[in-house]
């Protein structure tokens, strides 16, 4: 049986879980909730990159993503930023969902799963 490894654990959440060669990230959110959708998205992409590095992988091994976006009017700008972030790799599978996020100033939250 493969062990489960957890990184950056608090009482409420584990940021990174690794099991059987697969990395599961908690929802990644922006650090500065005053930025527009492109700025917040870039911060989320940076946070994903950092977490994947901690787990021993990178965005080239993304398997799937769930994108939670506050305003579908921001979808085109988000999608352009997403495509730019992934320009050197093949995009993962993805679902995009309109959602009210915990912090009302967050415009985006992304959950990803990647291979090691």
C-alpha positions in Angstrom: 0.0 0.0 0.0 1.3 3.4 -0.9 1.5 6.0 1.9 -0.3 9.3 1.7 2.0 12.3 2.1 0.6 15.6 3.2 2.4 19.0 3.0 1.4 22.3 4.6 -1.2 20.9 6.9 -3.3 23.0 9.3 -6.2 22.0 11.6 -8.7 22.9 8.8 -6.9 22.0 5.5 -4.1 20.2 3.8 -2.6 22.3 1.0 -0.9 19.4 -0.9 -1.7 15.7 -0.7 0.3 13.1 -2.6 -0.9 9.5 -3.2 0.1 6.9 -5.6 2.1 9.3 -7.8 -0.7 11.9 -8.0 -0.6 15.4 -6.4 -3.8 17.0 -5.2 -3.8 20.7 -4.4 -6.3 22.5 -2.3 -8.0 25.4 -4.0 -5.4 28.1 -4.8 -6.5 31.7 -4.4 -4.9 35.1 -5.0 -2.8 36.8 -2.4 -4.1 40.3 -3.3 -7.8 40.4 -3.6 -7.8 44.0 -5.0 -6.3 43.0 -8.3 -8.4 42.5 -11.5 -9.1 39.0 -12.9 -5.8 38.9 -14.8 -3.8 39.9 -11.8 -5.6 37.5 -9.4 -5.2 34.7 -12.0 -1.5 35.3 -12.3 -1.1 35.1 -8.5 -3.1 31.8 -8.5 -0.9 30.4 -11.3 2.2 31.4 -9.3 0.8 29.7 -6.2 0.0 26.6 -8.2 3.6 26.5 -9.6 5.0 26.9 -6.1 2.9 24.1 -4.6 3.6 21.8 -7.5 7.4 22.4 -7.0 7.0 21.5 -3.3 5.3 18.3 -4.4 8.1 17.5 -6.8 6.3 18.2 -10.1 5.3 21.0 -12.4 2.5 22.3 -14.6 3.6 20.1 -17.5 2.2 17.2 -15.6 -1.2 18.7 -14.8 -4.0 16.2 -15.3 -7.1 18.2 -14.5 -8.2 21.6 -13.2 -11.4 23.0 -11.7 -11.7 26.7 -12.2 -14.1 28.6 -9.9 -14.8 32.1 -11.4 -16.9 34.7 -9.7 -18.1 36.5 -12.8 -18.5 34.9 -16.2 -17.9 38.3 -17.7 -14.3 37.8 -16.7 -14.0 34.4 -18.5 -12.4 35.7 -21.7 -9.7 37.6 -19.9 -9.1 34.7 -17.5 -8.9 32.2 -20.4 -6.3 34.4 -22.2 -4.2 34.4 -19.0 -4.7 30.7 -18.6 -3.5 30.0 -22.2 -0.5 32.3 -21.7 0.4 30.4 -18.5 0.2 27.1 -20.2 1.9 28.2 -23.5 4.8 25.8 -23.1 2.8 22.7 -22.0 -0.3 20.8 -23.1 -3.4 22.0 -21.2 -5.0 19.7 -18.7 -8.7 18.7 -18.7 -10.7 21.5 -17.2 -14.1 22.5 -15.9 -15.0 26.1 -15.3 -17.8 26.9 -12.8 -19.4 30.2 -11.8 -19.2 30.4 -8.1 -19.5 32.6 -5.1 -16.2 32.4 -3.3 -15.5 32.5 0.4 -13.8 35.9 0.2 -16.2 38.1 -1.8 -13.2 40.0 -3.3 -11.7 36.8 -4.8 -12.5 36.6 -8.5 -10.9 33.2 -9.1 -10.0 29.9 -7.3 -8.4 27.0 -9.0 -8.0 23.3 -7.9 -5.6 21.1 -9.8 -4.4 17.5 -9.8 -1.0 16.5 -11.3 1.1 13.5 -11.8 4.6 13.3 -10.2 
